[in-house]
Amino acid sequence: MPERPTVQHRLNALWASLQQSVDDCAWEQAEGLLRRFLQLAPASPLEVWDTLGYVLLMQGDYRGCQLVLEPRRFDPTRSFWLEHKLGDAHRGLNQLQAAVECYRRSLRDGSDSPITCRNLLQALDAQEPGSAIQELKRWQQKGAPSSAAWDGARQAAVLVPGLTFAQQLFDVGEADAVCRQRLLEDACYAFDQSRVQSLLAAAQLSPEGFSAWERALQQRLETLGLAAATSDPAFDAPQR
C-alpha cells in the first residue's frame, strides 16, 4: 500500500496551493485552503493568520479580518503590514479614527510603503477636509519627508475629493504630472487662462518636463493662439 502522507506533507501541499490561489486572486479558494491548514495546525505562526486576514480583507470581510488580526497585533514577529491591514479593515467599515490610528502605528512599525501614507491621508481627509494637509505639514516640520511619504501624498492627491490637497502639493513643488493634470483640467473647465499658463510653466520647469498630456495641451493652446510657443526641446522631436 502507498504510504499515507504525513501531516507536514499535507500542510506543505496546502501552502503551495494557497500561494497559487493568492497569486490568482482566487480569494474564496484561498480562504478554504487556509481554514483547512489551520484545522491541521491551529498553532500556526503569524504568517498563516496574517495571510488569512489579508484574504478576508480582499473579499470585503472587514470584520472577519479584524477578528483574525486584532489578537495578534502585538506579536513580536509582526511586520508593519499587520497594522496596515487593520487600518484598511477599519476604513472599510467607515471607522475612520481607528483606521488613522492603525496607519500611524504601521508607520511607527517601520512602514516604508507609499500605500500606508496614502491611506492615512485619505482617511484623514474623509474625517475632515484639510486634516490631510495638516498631517503633511507635520511631516515637513519633523524634517524632509521620505520619498515614500511624498509618493503616498501624490497618490492621495488624485483620489481625495476636491483639489485643495493637490494644490498644496503644487505649492510646495511636489506635484507630479498626474497631480498637475487634475489642476489643469479644473483651470481649463473654468477658462482660467492665467492659471493654465502658470501650471504649464511649472510643468515645463519640473525635472521630468512636460508629460505627454501636458505637451498635447500646450500644443493645442498654441494652435488656438492662446499660448506662447514653448522652448521645450521635446517639441522638436519627431512624433511617433
VENWOKA-V14927 format. One record per residue. RES is the residue in one letter. SS is DSSP state (2 for helix, 1 for strand, 0 for the rest). PSI is psi in whole degrees, -180 to 180 (999 if undefined). Layout:
RES/SS/PSI  RES/SS/PSI
This chain:
M/0/142  P/0/146  E/0/134  R/0/139  P/0/143  T/0/166  V/2/-41  Q/2/-39  H/2/-41  R/2/-40  L/2/-42  N/2/-42  A/2/-41  L/2/-42  W/2/-39  A/2/-43  S/2/-38  L/2/-47  Q/2/-39  Q/2/-40  S/2/-41  V/2/-44  D/2/-34  D/0/1  C/0/31  A/0/78  W/2/-41  E/2/-42  Q/2/-42  A/2/-41  E/2/-43  G/2/-42  L/2/-39  L/2/-41  R/2/-42  R/2/-41  F/2/-45  L/2/-24  Q/2/-40  L/2/-30  A/0/73  P/0/-21  A/0/33  S/0/155  P/0/171  L/2/-36  E/2/-39  V/2/-47  W/2/-38  D/2/-40  T/2/-39  L/2/-43  G/2/-41  Y/2/-44  V/2/-41  L/2/-41  L/2/-43  M/2/-16  Q/0/1  G/0/12  D/0/75  Y/2/-40  R/2/-40  G/2/-40  C/2/-44  Q/2/-44  L/2/-33  V/2/-42  L/2/-30  E/2/-46  P/2/-10  R/2/14  R/0/-17  F/0/11  D/0/127  P/0/-16  T/0/4  R/0/156  S/0/174  F/2/-17  W/2/-25  L/2/-50  E/2/-34  H/2/-46  K/2/-41  L/2/-38  G/2/-43  D/2/-39  A/2/-44  H/2/-40  R/2/-37  G/2/-28  L/0/10  N/0/28  Q/0/75  L/2/-40  Q/2/-41  A/2/-38  A/2/-45  V/2/-45  E/2/-39  C/2/-45  Y/2/-37  R/2/-38  R/2/-37  S/2/-42  L/2/-40  R/2/-29  D/0/-1  G/0/15  S/0/128  D/0/24  S/0/129  P/2/-26  I/2/-37  T/2/-46  C/2/-44  R/2/-49  N/2/-36  L/2/-47  L/2/-38  Q/2/-43  A/2/-41  L/2/-44  D/2/-37  A/2/-32  Q/2/-49  E/0/116  P/0/134  G/0/-22  S/2/-28  A/2/-38  I/2/-41  Q/2/-38  E/2/-44  L/2/-40  K/2/-36  R/2/-40  W/2/-42  Q/2/-36  Q/2/-28  K/0/-5  G/0/180  A/0/120  P/0/152  S/0/165  S/2/-34  A/2/-39  A/2/-45  W/2/-41  D/2/-44  G/2/-39  A/2/-42  R/2/-38  Q/2/-42  A/2/-35  A/2/-27  V/0/2  L/0/-31  V/0/152  P/0/151  G/0/172  L/0/2  T/2/-42  F/2/-41  A/2/-40  Q/2/-37  Q/2/-43  L/2/-40  F/2/-41  D/2/-30  V/0/10  G/0/25  E/0/11  A/0/134  D/0/-175  A/2/-39  V/2/-41  C/2/-46  R/2/-34  Q/2/-39  R/2/-44  L/2/-40  L/2/-42  E/2/-42  D/2/-42  A/2/-38  C/2/-44  Y/2/-31  A/0/0  F/0/38  D/0/85  Q/2/-38  S/2/-43  R/2/-39  V/2/-47  Q/2/-37  S/2/-43  L/2/-41  L/2/-37  A/2/-42  A/2/-38  A/2/-43  Q/2/-33  L/2/-7  S/0/158  P/0/-36  E/0/-8  G/0/-165  F/0/141  S/0/169  A/2/-39  W/2/-44  E/2/-39  R/2/-42  A/2/-39  L/2/-45  Q/2/-44  Q/2/-40  R/2/-42  L/2/-39  E/2/-41  T/2/-37  L/0/-2  G/0/25  L/0/4  A/0/148  A/0/151  A/0/140  T/0/156  S/0/12  D/0/119  P/2/-20  A/2/-23  F/2/-23  D/2/-9  A/0/147  P/0/139  Q/0/136  R/0/999
